[in-house]
């Protein structure tokens, strides 16, 4: 992400404004500057109204997203029981046990719709064989029936909460702002598994 400040215009400004829950008009004016300063103060950053690498990172954004050519956004689930939260630390531990260097996804969406950053966008993911170098991996928590269902771990279904659906759509729109040529896919398009439990390509084809 480029460094932006009062007077800047464009898609990065729109992205910033969405992150701050402002009207996304793409113009970095006085109201946007004021909101940036409030955010910086709340996050113990230098309060200067300038959105550089540290402020972008605090907003959950990578500072060097243009270093990879991204043309795919791939949706996954954690393959955990419906209604049970699953932290990034647990996902990371699972991925480390499988030989990965870190959590494989770039973003994880929790049950309440919180968007949790994983590995940096500038680093290739570890979530879809043959597609990692060119994609962003997004994963929502869930994807399997409750533990009370026999062989729950062998069944993949769409367990997204309303909050997760809203958050996924918001995140995909933000990613498409940065990677306008990227297409959205479900993991099942590239692997013999039901992940993410729904037809992501069709659902997000017009985003």
Secondary structure, DSSP 8 states (H G I E B T S, - for coil): ---B-TT-BSHHHHHHHHHTT----SB--HHHHHHHHHHHHHTT---SS-B-HHHHHHTT--S-GGGS---EEEEEE--EETT----HHHHHHHHHHTT-SS-S-SEEE-TT--EEE-S-TTS--SSSTTTGGGEEEEEES-EE--TTSTTGGG-------HHHHHHHHHHHHHHHHH-TT-EEEEGGGTSSS-TTSS-HHHHTTT-
